[in-house]
């Protein structure tokens, strides 16, 4: 079902690669303004291609990319391969080191209706359009989308473990994560990767906007090409695949900020009380711990005052959204329906486009933004489990946008994927 193929990666030249940590960047949707401005100071940092500056950013990125190719800043590997990508990390409060194991390749850009690649979140249209235009201008993907496959037998890990002993790149990124990249170009082993993935469905973990941007681009190119065969480079997407059965797969919560609240504190709490029990707290730093493991419970930081709120079980059946029970049962669905729609009047569709709702991973940042009056309300949430992600994906339904934060994030700039036709295939290599 899932067609993957090796890729001929573009990478920074050997001299620049010695300081690869100075060239990589966070993903476009997590990089902060301060990070972005600092990274722009390096003329060769990958941020110039993933979040290009200027009045015409996509065209600026295309011009810069061509310059980098011409000057040898970026060079393409001669042989296609599977790029193994390991991320070694720790979580706050723990000394245990985890290692998320995965690999990068090309995957056919499936329509959602094909049910080969399954999504679990809604996307924000403006971000999809941004990614589509950038891809159309550059034909280059700077960072892979994160997908998940299920293999309880761990067939591919032995090949990845062997290859990672001879890394192409090794560095520490902005998250404090150690990133290690290697490549497998052995024909028999690459075929084994393709064989193992062939019967699988892929769950989209992270990068919904980048994937949908590729999907929109493929449809656009297909419609414009009267000789479309299905083998063109534009049919493929750059993906990083990890095994759902691995112990070191971690999902962190993504909290919600409301920039402006059109109610007084008293008015808002009165409306909240219709659906939730409210517990006043004294220390806002207890908000994330007091809700752990509690269903439909949230931390509420209202203009500097902390509360714990928890949905009254008897009102849950009032949820009127036409979605499967698996999705209705999620904490974030409860928050988006009862608070954002019922109390604040922001419809399900309007929530996707609202400039008043922001999605923040950092608990401390949420509190600070409210304290500095940059936002009026923070909703602190629990994380989503891997089993919940699987359940929702297989049901065909969608979670509210920004429901998951798979940690750590992949990094932009370690390997680049071209879907420019004359860079995609090496004609004298037919073994795949």
URSULUR-V635710 format. One line per field, one symbol per residue. ss: DSSP state (2 for helix, 1 for strand, 0 for the rest). burial: # if it has 24 or more other C-alpha atoms within 12 Angstrom, else .. Layout:
BEGIN
ss=???
burial=???
END
This chain:
BEGIN
ss=000110100111022220022200100000002222222000000022220000002222222222222220011100001111111110000000011111111111000222001100100022222222222222011000111110000000222222200000111100000111111100222222222222000111110222222222222222220000000022211111111000000111001111000000222222222221111100022222220000001111110011111110222222000000222200222222222222200002222220001111002222222220000011110000022222222220001000001110000100011100222200000000
burial=.############..##..############....#..##..###########...###.##.##..##...#####.###########.........############.#...#########..##.#####################.....##.###.##...########.#########...######.##..###################..#..........#############.#.############.#......##..#.######....#####.##...#################....#..#.#....################.##.#.#..##...########.###.##....############.#######.#########################..###......#
END
